[in-house]
Amino acid sequence: MADKHLSTQFDSEMSAVSSQVMEMGGLVESQIRKAIYSLAHFSMDESNEVSTNETQVNAMEVEIDRDLSSIIARRQPTARDLRLLIAISKITANLERVGDEAEKIARMVRSIIQSGAPRALPSLELRVAADLASGLLNKALDAFARLDVTMAVSILKEDDLIDAEFDGFVRKLITYMMEDPRMISPSLDLLFLAKAIERVGDHAKNIAELIIYVVKGEDVRHSTMEKIELVVQ
């Protein structure tokens, strides 16, 4: 009976931490949406809101890590439970960095607005990449909630689409700067912004790899897609 009682307490604690992660993920998703809106509409208000929420995201990461440390110290989990705790710590770190990228996007948008030439910049393709990255993050959080390795694999494949969008955009932006040297400064802001969007996709990919680690017990970082698909079969 005592073992069952302890197990029930542990399950409750794990459920509470997982809920915290999803709450943090929801806040970060909101940041990304606001950042994308600020890019699409060159909205100073939306970009300012992203920066304001950054403090809350950072605080949530610290709180979750503190709870994880407490659970590990008191419960001394093994096997899959320990993998899950380790993965959650890394997932929250990735979410915090997504928040950083959202704040970076907002900051770059403000810089572009202040430069006085936002409408002349080729930002449409960038919005497509931003929507892809946002969708990938949402999918990664859904996969974590379900511990769905099949969905995790699809995320790893979809990240290549964002990379392709980024490469194409960089080529177009370089051509644009060569044609109009006056736009070099705001275009460089847009280039940094594009890199921030690509990094959101990378963090979603990292979360997907951690899901596979939890479920299958295999670290698939830096592995080929063929090997990953064998692991999840």
N, C-alpha and C positions, 0 to 999 in steps of 0.2 A: 504493500500500500504506500509505503514511504517513497519507493522508487517512482511509482505512478504519480504521486503528488509532485515530486521534483520535476518529472518529465512534463507534467501539465504546466508548471510554473515556467519552465524553460520555453515551452511552445508559446506561452503567452508573451513572454519577453521578446522572443523572436518575431512574433506577429506585430508587436508594438514597434520594434525597430524597423521592420519592413514597411510598416505604414508611414513611419517618419521619412523613409527614403522616397516613398511615392509622393508624399507631401512636398518634399524638397524638389523632386523631379517636376511636379506640377508648377512650382514657383519658377523653376529654371525655364520650363517650356513657355510660361507667360513672358519671361524676359526675352526669349528668342522671338516670340510673336510680336512683342512691342518693338524690338529692334528691327525686325523685318518691315513692320508697318512704317517705322521712322525712315527706313531706306526707301520704301515704295512711294511715300508721300513727302519725303524730306521734312518730317515733323520734328521740330525742336522739343515740343512737349513730351512726345512719346520717348524720345531719346533720353530726356532727363529722368523720366520714370524708371527706365532700365537701370540707370546709375544709382538711383535712390534705393532700389530693391537689392542691390548687391550686398549690402551689409547684412540683410536678413539671411541670404543664402550662405554667407560665410559663417554666421552664427549657427545655422542648422548643421553644417558640416562638423563643427566643433562638438555640438551636443550629441550627434549620432556617434561620433568616435568615442566620446566619453561613455556612452551607454554600452557600446561594443566592448570596450576595455573592461567595464564592470561585469558584463556577462561572461567574458572569457576567464576573468579572475575567479569568479564565484562558481561557475558551472564546469570549467575545464572540459569543454566539448571536444569530441574526436570525430574523425572521418568527415562525412558530408556536412555535419553541423559546423565543424570548424572551417571547412571550405566556404560555407555560406557566410560565416562571419567575416572571414578574410575578404571575400568577394564584395560584401556590402561596404566594407571600409574603402575598397578601391573604387567601387561604383560612386560613392558619395564624393570621393576626390575628383572623379571624372565629371560629375555633375557640377561641382564647384568651379571646375575649369571651364565648363560650358557657360556658366554664369559670367566668368571672366571674359569669354569671347563675346558674349552678348553685350557686355559693358563696353568692350573694345569697338564693336560695331556701332553702338550708340555714339561713342566718342568720335569715331571717324565721320559719322553722318553729321554731327555738329560742326566738325571741321570743314566738311564740304559745303554745308549751308553758309558758314561764315566766309568761305572763299568767294561767294557771290556767283558761282557758276554751276550750281547743281544740275540744272535742267539740261545743260549741254553734254553731260557725261553719259556714256553708254551703260546705264545701270540695269536695263531690262533683263539681260542674261543673268546678271548677278542675283536678281530676285528669284529667278527660276532655281538657281543653285541653293539659295536660302530656303526656299520652300521644300526642296529635296532634303536638306539637312534637318530642318524642323520635323519633317515627317519621319525621318530616320530615328531621331531622338525619341519621338512619341512611340514608335514601334519598339525601340529598345526597352523603354519603360514597361510597355505592355508585355514584352517577352520576359522581363524580370519578374513581373507580377505572377506570370504563369509558369516560370522556369521552363520556357518553351525553346528547346534547342533547334527545332526546325525553323522557327521564326528567327532565331539568332543567326543561323547560317544564311538566311535570305538577306539579313542586314549586312553581313560581311560582303555579299555579292553586290548589293545596292550601293555600297560606299564607293565602288568603282565609278558609278555614274557621276557622283559629286566630283571626284578627282578629274574625270574627263571634262566636266563643265568648267572646272577651275582652269585646267590647262588651255582650253579653248578661249576662255575669257582673257587670260593673261596675254595670249598671242594677239587678240583683238585690241587690248588696251595698249600694248606696245606700239602697234601700228597707229593707233589713235594719237598717242603722244608724239610720234614722229611727224604726223601730219599737222599738228597744232601745238607747237612748243609752249604756248601760253597756258595750256591745260596740264602741264607736267605735274605741278604741285598738287592740284586736286585729284589728278589721276593716280598719283602715288597713294593718296589716302584711300582711293577706291581699290587699289591693289592690295593694301594691307587689310582692307575690309573683306576682300575676296578670300584672303588667306584665313581670316578668322572664321568665315563660313565653312571653309574646308575643314578646319579643326573641329568644328561642331560634329561633322560627319565622322571624323576620326575618333572622337570620344564616344559616339554612339557605337562605333565598331568595337572599341575597347570593352564597353558594357556587354556587348554580344559575346565576346570571347570569354568574359568572366562567367556568363550564364552557362556556357558549355563546360567551363572548369568546375562549376558547382555540381552540375548534373552528372557529368561523365568522369570527373576526377582527372581530367587531362588538360594540361596547359597548351593551348593551341596558338599562342602568340607566335608570330613570325613563321607559321606553318603554311604550306600550300593549301589551296582550296581542296585539292584531291585528298590530302591527308585529313583535313577537317571533316570532310564528308564521310570518310571511313570511320572517324572517331564517333560521330553522332549516329551512325547506323545501329 
